[in-house]
Amino acid sequence: MQINPRILKGFRDALPEQELIRRDTMYNLEKTFRSFGFMPIDTPALEYKEVLLGKGGGETDKQVYEFTDKGKREVALRFDLTVPFARYMAMHFPTIGLPFKRYHMAKVWRGENTQKGRYREFYQCDFDIVGLDTASSDFEILLLIMDSLKNLGIHDFTVHLSHRGLFNAFLTHEGISEKSVEILRIVDKLSKIGITKTRKLLCDLVTSDKTEKILAYITAGQNLKTKSDMNQTLQKLIELSGGPNEHSERLHTVITFLKDSEKDSNVLLDPSITRGLDYYTGIVYETFLNPVPGIGSICSGGRYNNLAALYTAEKLPGVGASIGLDRLLAAMSEPEMEENSSLSISNPSDILIMCMDDSLAGYYAIIADKFRQEGIKVDMFHTKKKLAQQFKYAEKKQIGYAVIAGNNEVITHTFNMKNLKTFEEFKNLTVEKALTLIKKTNL
């Protein structure tokens, strides 16, 4: 019986062209992470259910893929990379030492509604600093968000900045802190459901006058004309929260760092940003591509000082962010982004060594090896076919050069080469002469 080939909703196969873009993007991100001194780690895709669901909270818990394994253990697939990282730190901090700066790029799974750029199996690219509770570490994560995008050729974006601790101080000042979790989740949906529905949901939870105060807080600074008005917005938040406190001071310090470093042009203080997950305790970030705001945040995160407390008595404050790689790539494929990103994607191969005789594979391997030692990517055609078919293969893979060698070239230890873009041909070359020609074309 033949099985119908199909895949689950929300899951995808990646064609070579798509996977090449993904891998090149991850490679560029990894170079940026390492330039900041961050180190790579990995964790299992499958964890004990109690480890993952101990602090996820609300909607996230409903989306987790969970089951009983063959050993009768209650297990679940990781829904993000942050909670497994908290478990990881609890187990390994004595060995790796503190502070610890990590990055982790891997798949996660959530059984949520699918839409453009949002799937049930997707990649996240996380970066965190653990062991420090300082404005400087909050600031460095912000710098890394911005540099990661700029190094991908993306410059037209805005990082929306806020502070969960300050919002909680406001709720305490208004005497509604006991409903903070529900309020935070409603406010977190503001950009999706709009102000009218947000007001209605809040009115179902608190009195109308408290609702209006919440709306005044989350829309503070909305009418200010420039991103440089962050301190004016902050002053309004301080007034609504009953005066200065440690959280407003932290936010003020980060804003000062941004201005002192002249890095504030891509940052906006936006008190409506709360992040729905329960584990955030301080500064929070959400990043939007200005040409395609409807795609949603492509990089989010914040400070989580209590997350590891579920697994250890050791205090392990942390701050970090996560780039949603699939959503980012979906956004970059939009027509509006064509003029706003300049990520250079490499071809899978630079040269195709064509097969003129099946018995010459050994000679072709010698040529290929010499090119590869010089950093040139080489593909080999492994069976003798008409040249037209081999050229068509090269064209489909966007290969720049074809190397052609038959028995006569083997005798003279040379080969012929053709530029597949200009159709210019070169005869009786050595690898050294070919490299000189190739470098002139900036391959």
N, C-alpha and C positions, 0 to 999 in steps of 0.2 A: 504494500500500500504506500502510495506517495503522499508525503505530508505537505500541506499547503504552507509555503514559506511566508511567515508574517512575524511582526514584532508587536509588543504591547504598546498601548496608547501612552504617549508621553516619553517613549524611548525611541532612539534613532540609531541607524547605522551612519557611519561617517565615510563618505567617498574620499578617495585620495586627495583631491583638490581641497576639500573642506578640512581634512585632518592636517594637511600641510599648513594651512593658515593657522589652525589652532596651535600646532606645535611651534611654529615660528613666533606666535604671540606669547606663548608660555616661555619660550627661550629668551625673548626680550624682557619679559617681566622678571625672570630669574636673574638676569644680569643686573637689573635695577635693584632687586632685593639684596643681592650679594654686595653691591656697591655701598649699601648702608650697613654692612656688617651682619646681616641676617643669615642664619644657618638653616639648611633643609632638614625636615624630619618626615616621618610617615607613621601612620597608625592603622590598625585593622579596619576594614570596611564594616565588619560585624562586631558588635559589642554586646555585653549583657544589657538587657532592657532597662534595668534599674539604674545603670550608669548613664544611659542616654536620657532617660525621662525624668531624672531627678530634678532638673532645673529648666527644662525647655519651656514649658508653660503654654497653656491654652491651645490655640489653633495648631501650633507646631506638633504637640503631642498627638493630635488627631491625624496628622499627615505621615507619621512614622510607619515604615514597613516593619512589622514585628511578627514573630512566629515562634513556635516551639521547635527546637532542633532535634536531631535523632538521639541526643543524650538527655532529652526532656528538659533542656535549659531554655529559659525565656530570653530570647535574643532579639536584636533589632539592627537594621542597617543605619549607619550614621546619617543624620539629617543635616548636619553641618560639620565643620572642622574644629569649631571652638570648644564644644563640650568634650569631645574626645581629647582635645589638647589639655583641658583642665585635669582630666584623669591621668594623662601622660605626665603632666608636671608633678602631680601628687606622688606618682611612682618613681620619678627619675630626678627630681630637683637636687637631691644630695650628690648625684653623680655629675650632672651637667653644670651645676653651679648657677648662681644668680648675680646680676640680672641675666636673663636669657632672651635672645632675639631669634625668633624662628620664622620660617615661611614654609607653607605646605600647599601643594597644588594637587588636587585629587578629586575623584567623583564623590558626590553625595546623592541621597535619594529622599524625595518627599512625594507623597501621594496627593499632590495638590492639583487644582484645575490647570490645564495646559492653555497656553496662549503664546503669542509671538515672543520668542526669547525666554520663555519659561517652560521648562520640561520637568518630568518626574525623575530623570537621571541627568545630572548636570555637573559641571566642573566648578569648583571654587578655588580661588587663589588667595590664601590667608597669609597675613603677616602680623606678628604680635611681639610685644615687649613685656616680659613677666619679671616681677621682683622689684618694680619701681612704681611709686605713686607720686609722680612729679609732673609739673606743667611741661617740662622739657620733653619727657617721653610722649605725652599727649601731642605735643607739637611735632615731634619727629614722625609719628604715624601720619599726621596731616601732610607733612612734606613728602613722605613716601607715596601717599595716594596721588599727589600732584605730579611727582616725578615719574611714577609708573605710567600715567596716561601720556605725559609729554614725550616720554621715550618711545611710546607707540605711535607718535606723530599726531596725537590728539591734543588740541590746545583750547578749543571752545567748550569749556565745561565749568561747572560751579560746584564746589563742595559746600553743602549746607551744614552748618555747625550749630549744635545746641548742647544743653547740659541737663541730664536727668536729675542730678542732685538738686539743681536750682529749681526745676519744675516741682520736685517733691517738696522743697521748702515753701514754694508758693501754695501747694495744696495744703500743707500743714498750717500755714498762715490763714488760709480760708476755712480751716476746720473740716476738711473733706479728705484727709490723707488715708482714711480707712478704705476709701474707694479708689485708691490710686491705680491699682492694676486695671480695673475696668475703664477708668478715665484715660489712662495711657493708651489702651488698645483702641479706644474710639478716636482719640486725637491722631493716632498713627495712621488712620484711614482717611484723614482729611483730604489729601490730594486725590483720592480715588472717588470719594462719595460727595465731596463738596461741603460748603459751609452750612447749607440748609439742613441736610440730613444729619450732619455732625451736631448741629444745635438740637435737633429732635432727639437724637440718641442720648445726648447729655441731659436733656430735660427729663428723660425717663429715669435718669440715675440720680440727679441732684436738683435742687430748686432752680427756678428760672434766673434768679439773681446770681447764683453761683455759676450757672451756665454762661451767663454773659461775661463774668469775670474770667472764666477759663478761655472764652473766645477772645477777650481782650489781650490775655497773655500770649496766646499762640499766634495772634496776628500782629503783635507789637512790631513796629518797624516795617510793616508791609508797604506803607506809602512812602518810605524813604527812597530816594532816587538812586543812590549809589551804594556799592558794597562797602565803601569806606566809612559808612555811617554805623558800623558795628557797635561802637561805644555808645552811640545814642540809643540804639536798640537795647543794649545791655542796661543802660540806666533806667529805662522803662521797666525792664524785668525786675530790677532790684527794687524799684518802688512798689511794684505789684506783689513782691515777695516779702514785704515788710522791712526792707533794709538790707545792707550788705551782709554777706556771710561767706563761709569758706568756699562755697561753690561759685559764687559770683566773682570772688577773688581769683580762683583758678581760671575761670573763663576770661577774665580781664588780662591775666598774665599771658595766656595763649594768644589773645588778640594782639597784645603788645609785641610778642615775639614775631607774629606775622608782619606787623608794620615795620618793626626794626629790620627785618630781613628782606623787606620789600616783596613779600610773597603773598600779599593779601588780595591781589587782583582777581583770583579765582575762588575766593571764599566769601560766604554770606552767612551772617548770624540769623538763623531761622528757628524761632522757638516752637514752631509746629512740628519739628523733627524730634520724635521721642524714641523711635525704635520699639517694636512690639515685644521683643523678647524680655523676659523678666530679669535676666542676669546683668543688665547694664546698670551701673551705679553713678557714672560721671559723665564726661564729655561723650557726645555721640556725633557720628558723621553720616551723611548720605550724599552721594555724588551723582549729578545729572549732566548729560550731554545736552548742551543748549539747543542744537539744531533739532534734536528728537526727544523733547521732554516726556512725551507720551510713553516712551519705552520703560520709564521708571529708573530707579537708582541702579547704577552699575557697580558701585562700590560703597559699602556701608560698614559700620562698626562702632566701636566706642570703648569706654572703660568698664571693666567688670572686676571689681575688687573682691567679690565674695564667691565667685563661681567655684573655685577649687576647695572651698570650705566643706563641700559635700563629701570630699574624698580625703581630706587631711586637716589636722589642726594647725598646720603651718600656714602663716599668712602669706599668700601669693597674689598680690595685686597685679592686674594686667590691663593692657590696652592694646587694641589691634583693629584691623579692618579686613574685609574680604571683597575681592573683585569677583563678581559673577561673570565668569568667562563666556558662557553661552549667550547671556543677555548682551554683553559687550560686543561680541562678534555679530549678533543679530542687528544691533544698533549701527555698527560700522558698515553693514551691508546696505543700509538705507540710502536712497539717493541724496538726501539732505546732508549726509556725512561725507560725500565724495570730495568736497572742497575743504573739509574740516579735519581730515586725517591723512597722514602720509606714511602709513606703515608699509615698509618694503618687505614683500613676501618673496623668499628665495625660490628658485626653480628646483625641482627634485634632482636634476642632473644638469651639468654644464656641457658635457660632451657625450655623444653616442659613438661607440666603436662599432662600426657596421661589420657584418659577417660576409666575407667574400668566399670563404671556404671553411667548412666545418672543422677541418683538420688544423686550422691555424689558431685555435682557441688559446694555446699556450703563448703564442706571440702577442696576441691581443691582450692577454693578462699582463705581460711585461709592460706594454705601453700604458695600460690602465694604472698599474701600480706606480709608475713614475709620475703620472699626472696627479694621482691621489696624494703622493708624498708632498706635492706642492700646493695642496689644499683645493684641488679641482675635483668636483664631483663627476664621476664617470659611470655611465650605464653601458652595458655590453649587449648586443643583439646576439642571441645564442643559436641561431639556425640560419642557414643560407636561404634567403628569399630574394625576390626581385627587389632591386634598389628602390623602386617606387614605394613598395610596401614598407621598407625600412625607413625611408624619408617620412612617410606618413606617420609612422610610430613616433619619430623624433618631433614632428610638428605637433602631434597631439600632446606630448609631454613638454612642449615649449623649450626644447633643448636648443642651445645656441650653435653648436658645432658638431659636424660629423667627421669622424676619422675613418679613412678608407685605405685598406692595405690588403694586397693580394700576394701571390708568391714572389713576384718581382720585387716588391717592397721588402719582403722578408730577407731576400738576398742582400739588399743594400742597407738593411737596418733602418729603413725610413718608412714614411707613410704619407698619404695625401690628406688634406683637410679642406672642408667646405664650411664657410660661414652661412648658416641656414637662414639668416635674416637678410644679408646683402647678396647672397649667392656667389660671393667671391670664392675662388678656388686657389689652393696653394699646393705646390707639388714638392715631393722629395724632402719632407721636413723631418727633423729630429724633434724630440720632446722639447728640448731647450729652445729651438727656433719657434716651435708652435706656441710655447708659453709667452715669448716676446710679442707675437702677433695678438694673442688673446688679451694680454695686459693692455695693449693699445686700445682695445674696445671696451675696457673697464668691465669685463665680465664679472 
